[in-house]
């Protein structure tokens, strides 16, 4: 932990309730947060586009008048213009504390291959306007997508997101996992001032996962990219815990960290609440297919929590599975019934073999599940499934791989099952290997391109002739920048199964002539001229022994905290001297407080925000 970046823990002793204490009150550098976004501080987002449907998402931060037992009505509308004058559909529904005040709607009845704008309205206030795209149908000539993965907040700025926002030449963002990371502050970090995790502890409870998602969604670059493009996402391990599988994780210890089944459920619930993903009623599964006309189909898979057995040696063991039987059968059925030209598998871990000195380097990858990988390869060849392309994240590095089958010949590409494009990380550090990429390629001749150090993003360009991946990098992610550079490009031709090196950038002919949604600035809409602070959440509420307050201080002004019982008596009052402009976080323990109802009041000279608290036992 970088001590200079944090306030020390302080103990608060109450004369009435000695059990109360503030375990932590941390400050974070978010001075650019826009007060005008209230109550939609986390922005807007869209995802999982279909030809006539798209998911719309937002989060409403309740004001002082909303009780924890209340519901907030959220209205939404979709239009064909940025001024929201030509509305094509609209509606309303409710959100509440059980959803952490997040709101999702699956809007239907839209036109295919269209650009739309959308917004929300709640608590007498409109949200920013978002932009989204529906998928095309029928004959499609060319498409382009952005591909990202592994965006650890403490390892740098999200420059890839900032640069992608400027490009305006792709249909959707594919995020292949590790959208958030579970580690405590300083636990997996480059110790960059102002890039500190919240909460400071490793996230384990539902409250923890919700706060961490909130923390990421307040990043300006991520929020801006969500505003302008639909996302298609899958989780990897760090949305729950490192090297997770269906029954556990490397970074989980039963006992001190509780039951894995609970932690897994908490992480999945928060993910579905906070992400613009289509959630099936009663199901936490995320595997699904998304078509873009006759040109391609994405098969978005879960190689973590759905059916994966524990990582181990003995990769040819037929009892071990990466996908689980239900998801495996689903994938095979989807491939068998595909009428799309390109079959693109979006998933988490490297599928191609990766060996050093004759042994698999990492059994967390498909090398640890070689028997099931072989079954998929055999089925693809036996059923003549063509144009099989795998998109992969997880490994924080860049790779272009043939997928070698029996009798693979690196000189010609014969015997390859398909190809794999591995995107590097947005920020997470590369592999700590002591051998150069040339040595890896010498032992793995199916690997055509390797970059072990640089961070950035990938552009996937698909047309009727070929599918090409282009890698783009940044020289420095420790400072904000949108200056990227082209690293390399590799492609596979239609009807072939092996890679070719591109002579340069792909040149898609796709038309993305769709105006950006308006960017909100501090002069666009001021809802409260004297706004000093905002409370993003009180977690959990009702509570048993402790609760967390997540709040933002816009100005360097003194604020105070007060807790009042149901009789109107002040049981605690204190000035928060440690609070400073930016995102603040406070965890309070109250194990000795009598069950009942209380009012939490945080105030400045200009503003007073109150939240009702309920102590259960």
MOQUINOR-V161525 format. One record per residue. PHI is phi in whole degrees, -180 to 180 (NA if undefined). PSI is psi in whole degrees, -180 to 180 (none if undefined). OMEGA is omega as a letter, one per 30 degrees, with the letter a starting at -180 (999 if undefined). Layout:
# MOQUINOR-V161525
PHI;PSI;OMEGA, PHI;PSI;OMEGA
This chain:
# MOQUINOR-V161525
NA;132;l, -82;102;a, -62;-31;a, -68;-19;a, -89;-5;a, -132;155;l, -84;150;l, -72;151;l, -61;144;l, -132;148;a, -100;127;l, -110;118;l, -104;126;l, -99;144;l, -75;-19;l, -102;-37;a, -130;92;a, -71;-13;a, -78;-15;l, -70;138;l, -155;148;l, -94;109;a, -74;-34;l, -160;147;l, -141;102;a, -109;149;l, -115;149;a, -138;149;a, -85;93;l, -132;47;a, -68;-12;a, -94;5;l, -59;140;a, -97;113;l, -59;-30;a, -65;-13;l, -78;-14;a, -54;139;f, -91;17;a, -104;55;a, -60;-31;a, -86;5;l, 79;-157;a, -132;160;a, -155;160;l, -139;163;a, -168;171;l, 48;57;a, -68;136;l, -118;174;a, -61;-31;a, -127;10;a, -143;157;l, -160;145;l, -82;132;l, -114;141;a, -137;147;l, -158;178;l, -138;128;l, -99;125;l, -91;112;a, -64;150;l, -94;-173;a, -67;-21;a, -83;-11;a, -93;123;l, -86;160;a, -66;-20;l, -90;-5;a, -80;165;l, -118;150;l, -110;128;l, -80;131;l, -121;121;l, -97;149;l, -138;157;l, -152;154;a, -127;134;a, -135;170;l, -102;3;a, -136;156;a, -68;-24;l, -81;-4;l, 59;38;l, -92;-35;a, -98;74;a, -76;130;a, -103;-24;l, -162;155;a, -158;171;l, 179;-174;l, -154;156;l, -159;-170;a, -125;152;l, -127;165;a, -157;-178;a, -64;-28;l, -64;-24;l, -101;11;a, 58;31;l, 64;16;l, -83;158;a, -142;129;l, -133;143;l, -140;138;l, -96;97;a, -81;126;a, -113;175;l, 80;19;a, -91;164;l, -84;149;l, -74;152;l, 52;49;a, -128;155;l, -100;128;a, -129;159;l, -122;150;a, -148;157;l, -153;175;a, -128;165;l, -145;125;l, -157;151;l, 52;41;l, 64;26;a, -143;138;l, -85;155;l, -87;175;l, -63;163;l, -91;136;l, -108;163;l, -123;141;l, -147;170;a, -132;141;l, -92;160;l, -79;152;l, -82;170;l, -128;164;l, 70;-144;a, -75;114;a, -121;131;a, -89;-42;a, -155;144;l, -144;155;l, -138;141;a, -136;149;l, -93;141;a, -127;128;a, -139;166;l, -168;156;l, 60;73;a, -112;83;l, -84;122;a, -60;-38;a, -83;-4;l, -100;3;l, 152;-179;l, -85;150;a, -82;61;a, -65;-31;l, -61;-41;l, -65;-43;a, -63;-41;l, -71;-42;l, -61;-35;l, -58;-33;a, -80;-23;a, -70;-47;l, 56;40;a, -136;28;l, -145;164;a, -91;-30;a, -162;162;l, -103;124;l, -97;114;l, -105;116;a, -93;19;l, 115;170;a, 58;46;l, -67;-37;l, -125;169;l, -125;150;a, -93;-7;a, -71;158;l, -71;165;l, -58;127;a, 81;-5;a, -76;-30;l, -149;86;a, -153;151;l, -97;1;l, 56;49;l, -88;126;a, -57;130;l, 88;-4;l, -115;70;a, -113;139;l, -67;151;l, -137;131;f, -68;170;a, -76;-19;a, -86;163;l, -61;134;a, -81;128;a, -133;-42;a, -91;170;l, -60;-42;l, -57;-46;a, -58;-49;a, -65;-38;l, -65;-44;a, -64;-40;a, -66;-42;l, -62;-43;l, -59;-44;l, -57;-47;l, -67;-43;a, -67;-15;l, -86;-5;l, -66;128;a, -64;-39;a, -68;-42;l, -67;-44;l, -61;-41;a, -67;-39;l, -68;-42;l, -60;-37;a, -62;-33;a, -104;-16;a, -139;143;l, -72;147;l, -109;145;l, -121;114;a, -125;155;l, -136;152;l, -86;157;l, -114;-147;a, -81;-35;a, -76;-11;l, -68;-16;l, -122;-72;l, -164;153;a, -55;137;l, 51;48;l, -76;155;l, -144;-178;a, -65;-27;a, -114;10;a, 170;-169;l, -161;153;l, -60;-40;a, -97;45;l, -145;130;l, -119;113;l, -64;143;a, 108;-90;a, -64;-28;l, -107;14;l, 79;-170;a, -82;139;l, -62;-38;a, -59;-33;l, -74;-47;a, -62;-42;l, -59;-45;l, -65;-41;l, -63;-45;a, -64;-40;l, -67;-41;l, -62;-47;a, -64;-37;l, -62;-47;a, -68;-31;l, -69;-43;a, -99;-5;a, -113;147;l, -81;59;a, -112;145;l, -75;117;a, -105;120;l, -73;136;a, -57;130;l, 75;10;a, -133;137;l, -97;3;a, -69;145;l, -117;-2;a, -74;136;a, -168;164;l, -117;148;l, -136;121;a, -98;145;l, -123;82;a, 61;-153;l, -84;-3;a, -76;-45;a, -156;158;l, -133;132;l, -92;132;l, -110;99;a, -89;115;a, -112;163;l, -117;104;l, -98;22;a, -119;-71;a, -100;-16;a, -72;-51;a, -151;4;a, -65;132;l, -86;168;a, -63;143;l, -63;137;a, -167;170;l, -77;177;a, 81;52;a, -67;-18;a, -91;12;l, -71;120;a, -72;-10;l, -87;-9;a, -97;139;a, -137;144;l, -91;-39;a, -99;-25;a, 84;154;a, -64;-38;a, -69;-48;a, -68;-36;l, -61;-48;l, -63;-37;l, -62;-46;a, -63;-45;a, -62;-42;l, -64;-41;l, -62;-45;l, -64;-41;a, -64;-33;a, -103;11;a, -74;135;l, -113;13;a, -88;150;a, -67;-43;a, -114;132;l, -110;108;a, -116;116;a, -93;115;l, -97;117;a, -154;-172;a, -101;-48;a, -113;154;a, -59;130;a, -90;-37;a, -66;148;l, -62;143;l, -135;104;a, -121;150;l, -132;128;l, 56;37;l, 84;3;a, -127;148;l, -58;137;a, -77;-32;a, -151;111;l, -77;-2;l, -75;-20;l, -85;-175;a, -64;-17;l, -60;-29;l, -80;-3;a, -137;46;a, -64;-32;a, -64;-46;l, -69;-38;l, -59;-43;l, -62;-38;l, -61;-42;l, -65;-46;l, -58;-47;a, -61;-40;a, -67;-40;l, -61;-44;a, -71;-44;a, -64;-30;a, -106;12;l, 52;46;l, -81;117;a, -99;166;l, 54;53;l, -91;116;a, -124;131;l, -110;131;l, -108;130;a, -135;149;l, -120;-134;l, 73;-43;a, -93;-2;l, 67;19;a, -144;173;a, -112;136;a, -147;143;l, -123;115;a, -125;139;l, -76;153;l, -102;95;a, -75;129;l, -101;-165;l, -64;131;l, 77;22;a, -61;136;l, -120;109;a, -64;-27;a, -72;-26;a, -119;-19;a, 85;-2;l, -63;141;a, 90;2;l, -80;140;l, -84;-34;a, -178;-161;a, -130;160;l, -133;129;l, -110;119;a, -107;120;a, -84;144;l, -74;-180;a, -85;156;l, -69;-44;a, -141;-27;a, -63;143;a, -69;152;a, -74;-176;a, -71;134;l, -83;61;a, -92;142;l, -93;4;l, -115;146;a, -74;164;a, -63;-29;l, -64;-35;l, -68;-41;l, -62;-43;l, -67;-32;l, -64;-38;l, -88;-15;a, -132;79;a, -72;-5;l, -84;-7;a, -92;115;a, -93;-26;a, -147;133;l, -140;131;l, -132;116;a, -99;0;a, -125;-32;a, -91;152;a, -113;151;l, 166;-129;a, -154;176;a, -131;144;l, -110;125;l, -103;117;a, -114;119;a, -124;129;l, -140;-171;a, -73;-16;a, -96;-33;a, -165;165;l, -119;124;a, -125;140;l, -112;131;l, -118;130;a, -100;134;l, -124;141;a, -131;167;l, -122;143;l, -75;-24;a, -152;125;l, -109;5;l, -85;-6;l, -134;151;l, -63;136;l, -163;150;l, -120;16;a, -89;97;l, -104;171;l, -143;152;a, -75;129;a, -94;-58;l, -168;165;l, -141;138;l, -136;149;a, -142;163;l, -126;135;l, -79;152;l, -56;131;l, 84;-6;l, -108;171;a, -128;13;a, -134;163;a, -86;155;l, -135;145;l, -81;134;a, -79;150;l, -80;-11;l, 176;-163;a, -62;147;l, -68;148;a, -123;82;a, -72;146;l, -100;10;a, -66;147;a, -101;114;l, -116;43;a, -79;77;a, -137;120;a, -64;143;l, -61;149;l, -68;148;a, -60;138;l, -86;131;a, -83;130;l, -121;174;a, -64;-19;a, -93;-5;a, -73;-46;a, -158;118;l, -109;110;a, -82;-31;l, -140;104;a, -58;-31;a, -105;31;a, -70;122;l, -107;-32;a, -151;162;l, -142;140;l, -101;117;a, -81;-29;a, -176;153;l, -123;114;a, -126;140;f, -76;167;l, -156;109;g, -66;160;a, -133;163;l, -102;-56;a, -124;-22;a, -158;158;l, -145;160;a, -117;137;l, -113;125;l, -112;118;a, -141;161;a, -122;132;l, -108;116;a, -80;-33;a, -126;157;l, -83;78;a, -128;153;l, -71;138;l, -130;158;a, -133;158;l, -122;138;l, -140;142;l, -123;128;a, -122;136;l, -85;-180;a, -68;-19;l, -87;2;a, 86;8;a, -87;138;l, -80;113;l, -93;-13;l, -160;142;l, -150;135;a, -159;148;l, -90;133;a, -91;80;a, -69;-25;a, -80;-14;a, -71;140;l, -141;163;a, -53;137;a, 121;-167;a, -82;128;l, -121;158;a, -147;133;a, -139;127;l, -114;124;a, -117;133;l, -104;138;a, -143;47;a, -65;-24;a, -97;3;a, -78;139;l, -67;144;l, -58;145;l, 153;-168;a, -107;139;a, -138;164;l, -115;126;l, -97;125;a, -124;123;l, -117;128;a, -143;154;l, -121;-173;l, -66;-26;a, -107;-11;a, -147;147;l, -140;121;l, -119;130;l, -122;145;l, -133;136;l, -81;132;l, -113;144;l, -127;118;l, -93;122;a, -82;-52;a, -157;none;999
